[in-house]
Amino acid sequence: MASLKRNWLQYLSREEILKIDSASRQVLTQVGVRLEDEEIRQQLLDQGCRHENSRVQFTPEIIDAAVAGLPAEVIFGSRSGKRLHIREGQVETHTGGSIPFLYDLENGHKRDATQADLVDMLRMMNHLEHLSMPGAVVMPQEVPSAITEILQAACLFRHNLKPTSGTAVSSAAQARYIVELYRAMSGAVDELDRYPLMNVGISPESPLYFPREIVDVMKAFIREGIPTLALVAPILGFTAPMTIAGGLTQMNACILAYAVISRQINPATPVIYGARLAVANMRTAHSVWGVPEVGLIGACSVQLARYYGLPSDVYGYSSTACTHDAQYGAEMAVNGLLPMLAGANIISGFGSFASGYLSSFEDLVIDDEIFAMHLRAAQGVVVDDDHLAVDGIAQAMNGKDYFLQPHTLKHLRTGELFRPQVGFYGLVKEWEQEGSRDMTARARERAKALMSAHEDTPLPTDVEKEFCRILKAAEKELVR
């Protein structure tokens, strides 16, 4: 992915970041977190933490050690051999996830998502230029819920050729089988122990509650060395304070607590700052992901992650709109651009709209284009002798047309000017001659073209055989 110009957007001053950090530490040292896992709790008590009012109160030293020991960069591997370096100055992307419904690619009707849809989406996502980490964007509705996360992981491993954004995992039993699938992938991916194939999102409950089941999920992946996304998602006014500053404080405190617990499990495993502080429709109590606070919160969260030296993963490509209309475009544009300008390492949400309840093939293609526009805007302007083009100006003054100069051809090829792949790029007469198609129609055509161009790359026979054994065992144990 191209580098960004690093004059980062800053909503929070240095003083305000320090205030949020101080307030977060006050929550952790004086109020504490609910932690049901007896093993981790005893480890923390042995290191000087307290246990009062059914909560563990951390020491400042425990918090400092956890943050200081975590890597600021992560390098992911993939089946294709491509590596993805998550680091400062680069911005990457991944999909939303666990979406139950989608618009059918052929008839445009809303329906339940299926496993076949997920496979087709992965085939297409392999060819989307700006989608760095495909994930299980839809949750197949025809499969048993007890093994749905396992089946999603199997689909990702079988069909995704890029680094993988793993599904959010909520069950320790499913986590155990996903780790088995991951280990089996060593037969298909080089240096899996050095370059992890995926990350996994794990969500504590809000406010500041780590149930035993969630800690067991953490143990399964963190012990394996699989990077985890501390997916902390309180809702303003419901499971977090109503104010954005208060919500950021609680979310930040929970991510710091997550880092502390992760360090107790395996200090070498990376933790990604997965900010998901949500806004709600206060009349219905539903979270909404299209309002401008989504982008604002994402940008602030990027600043907090950078302060701690942690990779950031924030929401951005999201909308409350339920179709590809003007509201959809406006909300995607605002909420994706703000965290990018703040210097996010990873921005989530590709393929997700209707506040996370709907997806579509067209949406993935359109999000890829919107991101490309944002990327060009964030790259800024290059000012050097070549780009200042004094010689070119002189040649034009001497009668040599700019259009015929080698300088023009050179920078046409370097991407000085953005050219859309899906958006219309002509005059109204051309648009009418092409059938007056809107962006959704053009995105539908591109989605079909990308899928038809894809060639499946099956897993090695021994790996596929092991997959079948694991999936059969999971179904036998977990499906009642």
C-alpha positions in Angstrom: 0.0 0.0 0.0 1.2 3.5 -0.8 2.7 5.7 1.9 0.8 8.6 3.4 1.8 12.2 3.9 2.5 12.3 7.6 1.0 15.6 8.6 -1.6 13.7 10.6 -5.0 15.1 11.5 -5.1 15.7 15.2 -8.4 16.1 17.1 -6.7 15.6 20.4 -3.9 17.8 21.7 -1.0 16.2 23.5 -2.5 17.5 26.8 -5.9 15.9 26.0 -4.3 12.6 25.2 -2.4 12.7 28.5 -5.7 13.5 30.3 -7.5 10.4 28.7 -4.5 8.3 29.6 -4.5 9.5 33.2 -8.3 9.0 33.5 -8.0 5.5 32.0 -5.3 4.5 34.5 -7.4 5.9 37.3 -10.2 3.6 36.3 -7.8 0.6 36.2 -6.0 1.3 39.4 -8.9 2.5 41.6 -12.1 1.0 40.1 -10.6 -2.1 38.4 -12.0 -4.7 36.0 -14.1 -7.8 36.5 -11.9 -10.8 35.6 -13.4 -14.2 36.1 -10.3 -16.3 35.1 -8.8 -17.5 38.4 -5.4 -18.3 36.9 -4.8 -14.9 35.4 -6.3 -13.2 38.5 -3.9 -15.0 40.8 -0.9 -14.1 38.6 -1.8 -10.4 38.8 -2.3 -10.6 42.6 1.1 -12.2 42.9 2.5 -9.2 41.0 1.0 -6.6 43.4 -2.5 -6.0 42.1 -5.5 -5.9 44.4 -8.8 -7.6 44.3 -11.6 -5.6 45.9 -15.4 -5.4 45.2 -15.1 -8.4 42.9 -12.8 -6.4 40.6 -9.0 -6.5 40.0 -7.2 -3.2 40.5 -4.0 -3.0 38.4 -0.8 -1.4 39.5 0.7 1.4 37.3 3.8 -0.8 36.8 1.7 -3.7 35.4 0.1 -1.4 32.9 3.4 0.2 31.8 5.1 -3.2 31.4 2.2 -4.5 29.3 2.2 -1.6 26.9 6.0 -1.3 26.7 6.4 -5.0 25.8 4.1 -5.0 22.8 5.3 -4.6 19.2 4.4 -1.5 17.3 4.5 -3.4 14.0 3.2 -6.7 12.7 4.0 -8.6 9.5 1.4 -11.0 8.2 1.9 -13.8 5.7 -0.5 -15.4 3.2 -1.0 -18.4 1.0 0.2 -16.5 -2.0 3.5 -15.6 -0.3 2.5 -11.9 -0.1 3.4 -10.3 3.2 1.6 -7.3 4.7 3.6 -5.0 7.0 1.4 -3.1 9.5 3.4 0.0 10.4 3.4 3.7 10.8 2.9 5.6 7.6 1.0 2.8 5.9 -2.8 2.3 5.8 -4.4 -1.1 5.2 -8.0 -2.3 5.1 -10.2 -5.2 6.1 -13.8 -6.1 5.8 -16.6 -5.8 8.3 -17.8 -9.2 9.6 -20.7 -11.3 10.8 -23.2 -9.6 8.5 -26.4 -11.7 8.3 -28.1 -10.3 5.2 -27.0 -9.3 1.7 -28.5 -8.0 -1.6 -28.5 -10.7 -4.2 -26.1 -10.0 -7.0 -28.6 -11.1 -9.7 -31.9 -9.7 -8.6 -31.0 -7.1 -6.0 -33.3 -8.6 -3.4 -32.4 -8.7 0.3 -31.9 -12.3 1.6 -30.1 -14.4 4.1 -26.3 -14.7 3.5 -25.1 -18.2 2.7 -21.8 -20.1 2.8 -21.7 -20.0 -1.0 -22.0 -16.2 -0.9 -18.9 -16.0 1.4 -16.9 -18.2 -1.0 -17.9 -16.1 -3.9 -17.0 -12.9 -2.0 -13.6 -14.3 -1.1 -13.0 -15.1 -4.8 -13.8 -11.5 -5.7 -11.9 -10.0 -2.8 -8.7 -11.6 -3.9 -8.8 -9.2 -6.8 -9.8 -6.0 -5.1 -6.6 -3.8 -5.2 -7.2 -1.9 -2.0 -8.6 -4.6 0.2 -5.6 -5.7 2.2 -7.1 -8.3 4.5 -10.3 -10.1 3.4 -12.4 -11.6 6.2 -15.7 -13.4 6.8 -17.8 -10.4 5.8 -21.0 -12.3 5.9 -22.2 -14.9 8.4 -23.8 -17.9 6.6 -27.3 -18.3 8.0 -27.9 -21.9 7.0 -25.1 -23.4 9.2 -25.5 -24.2 12.9 -24.5 -21.3 15.1 -22.4 -23.6 17.3 -19.8 -24.1 14.5 -20.4 -21.0 12.3 -17.1 -19.3 13.3 -15.2 -22.5 12.6 -16.8 -22.8 9.1 -16.1 -19.2 8.4 -12.4 -19.7 9.3 -12.3 -22.8 7.1 -13.7 -20.8 4.1 -11.1 -18.1 4.7 -8.2 -20.5 4.8 -9.5 -22.4 1.7 -10.3 -19.4 -0.6 -8.4 -16.3 0.6 -5.0 -15.7 -1.0 -4.2 -12.6 1.0 -3.4 -12.1 4.7 -6.6 -12.8 6.6 -8.8 -10.7 8.9 -10.2 -13.5 11.0 -13.7 -13.6 12.3 -14.5 -12.3 15.7 -14.5 -15.4 17.9 -16.8 -15.6 21.0 -16.7 -19.2 22.0 -13.8 -21.1 23.5 -14.9 -24.3 21.9 -14.9 -22.8 18.5 -11.6 -21.1 19.2 -10.0 -24.4 19.9 -11.0 -25.9 16.5 -10.0 -22.7 14.6 -6.5 -23.0 16.1 -6.4 -26.6 14.9 -7.3 -25.4 11.4 -4.7 -22.7 11.7 -2.0 -25.3 12.6 -3.0 -27.4 9.7 -2.3 -24.4 7.4 1.4 -24.9 8.1 1.3 -27.4 5.2 0.1 -24.6 2.9 1.9 -21.4 4.1 5.6 -20.8 4.5 7.0 -19.6 7.9 3.6 -19.6 9.6 5.4 -19.3 13.0 7.2 -16.2 11.9 4.6 -14.4 9.7 1.1 -15.1 11.1 -1.6 -15.8 8.6 -4.4 -13.8 10.3 -5.5 -11.8 13.3 -8.6 -12.6 15.4 -11.0 -10.1 17.0 -11.9 -10.8 20.6 -14.4 -8.6 22.4 -14.6 -8.2 26.2 -18.0 -7.1 27.6 -18.7 -3.5 28.5 -18.1 -2.0 30.9 -14.7 -3.5 31.7 -15.8 -7.2 32.1 -13.6 -10.2 31.0 -15.8 -13.3 31.4 -14.1 -16.6 31.8 -15.3 -17.7 28.3 -13.7 -14.6 26.7 -10.4 -15.1 28.5 -10.4 -18.7 27.3 -10.7 -17.5 23.8 -7.8 -15.1 24.4 -5.7 -18.0 25.7 -6.4 -20.2 22.7 -5.1 -17.7 20.2 -2.5 -15.7 22.2 -0.7 -18.8 23.3 -0.5 -19.9 19.7 1.1 -16.5 18.8 -1.8 -15.4 16.6 -2.1 -11.6 16.8 -5.4 -10.5 18.4 -7.5 -7.4 17.8 -8.7 -6.0 21.2 -12.2 -5.4 19.8 -13.7 -3.1 22.5 -17.1 -1.9 21.5 -19.0 0.0 24.3 -22.0 2.1 23.2 -22.2 5.8 24.3 -25.1 6.3 26.8 -25.7 2.6 27.3 -22.6 0.6 28.1 -20.3 3.7 28.2 -20.6 7.3 29.3 -22.7 9.5 27.0 -19.7 11.8 26.3 -17.2 10.9 23.6 -14.3 11.8 26.0 -15.8 9.5 28.7 -16.4 6.7 26.1 -12.8 7.0 24.9 -11.6 6.8 28.5 -13.6 3.6 29.2 -12.6 2.0 25.9 -9.0 2.9 26.3 -8.9 1.5 29.8 -10.4 -1.8 28.6 -7.8 -2.0 25.8 -5.0 -1.4 28.3 -6.5 -4.1 30.5 -6.7 -6.4 27.5 -3.0 -5.8 26.9 -2.2 -6.6 30.6 -4.1 -9.9 30.3 -2.5 -10.8 27.0 0.9 -10.2 28.4 0.2 -12.8 31.2 -0.8 -15.3 28.5 2.1 -14.8 26.0 4.1 -11.5 26.1 5.4 -12.0 22.6 2.0 -12.0 20.8 1.0 -8.7 19.2 -2.1 -6.8 20.3 -3.9 -4.5 17.9 -5.8 -1.5 19.3 -9.2 -2.4 18.0 -11.3 0.7 18.8 -15.0 0.2 18.3 -16.6 2.8 20.5 -20.2 3.0 19.1 -22.9 5.6 18.8 -26.6 4.7 19.4 -29.9 5.9 18.2 -31.1 6.9 21.7 -34.7 6.4 20.8 -34.3 2.7 19.7 -31.1 1.8 21.5 -29.6 0.4 18.3 -26.0 1.2 17.4 -25.7 3.3 14.2 -22.5 3.4 12.1 -23.1 6.2 9.7 -23.0 9.3 11.9 -19.9 11.5 11.7 -18.9 10.7 15.2 -17.8 7.3 13.9 -15.0 8.9 11.9 -14.2 11.4 14.7 -13.9 8.6 17.2 -11.8 6.5 14.8 -9.4 9.5 14.3 -9.1 10.0 18.1 -8.5 6.3 18.7 -5.7 6.4 16.2 -4.0 9.1 18.2 -4.4 7.1 21.4 -3.0 3.9 19.8 0.0 5.9 18.5 0.6 7.3 22.0 1.0 3.7 23.3 3.0 2.5 20.3 0.3 0.0 19.3 -1.0 -0.7 15.8 -4.4 0.8 15.3 -7.5 -0.8 13.7 -10.6 1.5 13.6 -13.9 1.5 12.0 -14.5 3.8 9.0 -16.1 2.4 5.9 -19.6 2.2 7.3 -23.0 3.7 6.8 -26.5 3.6 8.3 -28.0 3.7 4.8 -29.7 0.6 3.6 -29.0 1.0 -0.1 -26.3 2.5 -2.3 -27.7 6.0 -2.2 -26.4 9.5 -1.5 -26.5 8.9 2.2 -24.4 5.8 1.8 -21.8 7.7 -0.2 -21.6 10.7 2.1 -21.3 8.6 5.3 -18.6 6.3 3.8 -16.7 9.3 2.5 -16.6 11.1 5.9 -16.1 8.1 8.2 -13.4 6.5 6.0 -11.4 9.7 5.4 -11.0 11.0 8.9 -9.1 8.0 10.4 -7.0 7.8 7.3 -5.9 11.4 7.6 -5.2 10.7 11.3 -2.8 7.9 10.2 -4.7 4.7 10.9 -2.8 1.5 10.4 -5.9 -0.5 9.5 -9.4 0.8 8.6 -12.3 -1.7 8.9 -15.7 -1.9 7.3 -15.4 -2.9 3.7 -18.6 -4.6 2.5 -20.7 -3.4 5.5 -23.6 -1.0 5.5 -27.0 -0.6 7.2 -25.0 -0.4 10.5 -23.6 -3.8 9.9 -26.7 -5.7 9.0 -26.3 -5.7 5.2 -23.6 -6.5 2.7 -23.4 -6.8 -1.1 -20.9 -7.6 -3.8 -21.3 -4.1 -5.1 -20.6 -2.6 -1.7 -17.2 -4.3 -1.6 -16.3 -2.9 -5.1 -17.6 0.6 -4.2 -15.7 0.7 -0.9 -12.5 -0.3 -2.8 -13.0 2.8 -5.0 -13.9 5.2 -2.2 -10.7 4.0 -0.4 -8.7 4.6 -3.5 -10.0 8.2 -3.6 -9.2 8.7 0.1 -5.7 7.2 -0.4 -5.0 9.7 -3.2 -6.2 12.6 -1.0 -4.1 11.5 1.9 -0.9 11.2 -0.2 -0.9 14.9 -0.7 1.3 16.8 -3.1 4.9 16.1 -4.0 7.0 19.2 -4.2 10.5 18.6 -5.7 12.4 19.8 -8.8 10.8 17.2 -11.1 7.2 18.0 -9.9 7.7 21.7 -10.0 8.3 21.3 -13.7 10.2 24.5 -14.5 11.7 23.0 -17.6 8.3 21.9 -18.8 6.9 25.4 -18.4 9.8 26.7 -20.4 9.2 24.2 -23.2 5.5 25.2 -23.3 6.5 28.8 -23.6 8.7 27.9 -26.5 5.8 26.2 -28.3 5.9 22.6 -27.2 2.5 21.5 -26.1 2.3 20.1 -22.5 0.3 17.1 -23.8 3.3 16.1 -26.0 6.0 16.4 -23.4 7.6 13.3 -21.8 7.0 14.8 -18.4 3.2 14.6 -19.0 3.4 10.9 -20.0 5.7 10.1 -17.1 3.3 11.5 -14.4 0.2 10.2 -16.2 1.7 6.8 -15.4 2.8 7.5 -11.9 -0.8 8.3 -10.7 -0.5 12.0 -10.2 -4.1 12.3 -11.1 -6.8 9.8 -9.8 -8.8 7.9 -12.3 -11.8 5.8 -11.1 -12.4 2.2 -12.1 -16.1 2.2 -11.2 -17.1 5.8 -11.0 -18.2 7.6 -14.2 -15.3 9.5 -15.9 -16.8 11.3 -18.8 -19.5 13.8 -20.1 -23.2 13.4 -19.8 -23.5 12.5 -23.5 -21.2 9.5 -22.9 -23.1 8.5 -19.8 -26.4 8.5 -21.8 -24.8 6.5 -24.6 -23.6 3.9 -22.1 -27.1 3.4 -20.8 -27.3 6.0 -18.0 -26.0 3.4 -15.5 -25.5 4.4 -11.9 -22.5 3.4 -9.8 -24.3 0.3 -8.4 -24.8 -1.1 -11.8 -21.2 -0.5 -12.8 -20.0 -2.0 -9.5 -22.2 -5.1 -10.2 -20.5 -5.5 -13.6 -17.1 -5.2 -12.1 -17.9 -7.7 -9.3 -19.0 -10.3 -11.9 -15.9 -9.7 -14.0 -13.6 -10.2 -11.0 -15.3 -13.4 -10.0 -15.2 -14.8 -13.5 -11.5 -14.0 -13.8 -10.6 -15.8 -10.5 -9.0 -19.3 -10.6 -9.3 -21.3 -7.4 -6.2 -22.5 -5.7 -7.1 -25.6 -3.7 -5.3 -26.5 -0.5 -2.7 -29.3 -0.7 -4.4 -32.7 -0.4 -3.0 -33.5 3.0 -4.1 -30.1 4.4 -7.7 -30.5 3.0 -7.9 -34.0 4.4 -6.9 -32.6 7.9 -9.5 -29.8 7.5 -12.2 -32.3 6.8 -11.2 -34.3 9.9 -11.3 -31.2 12.1 -14.6 -30.0 10.8 -16.2 -33.4 11.2 -14.9 -33.5 14.8 -16.2 -30.0 15.6 -19.7 -30.8 14.2 -19.8 -34.0 16.2 -18.9 -32.3 19.5 -20.6 -29.0 19.2 -23.8 -29.4 17.2 -26.7 -30.7 19.3 
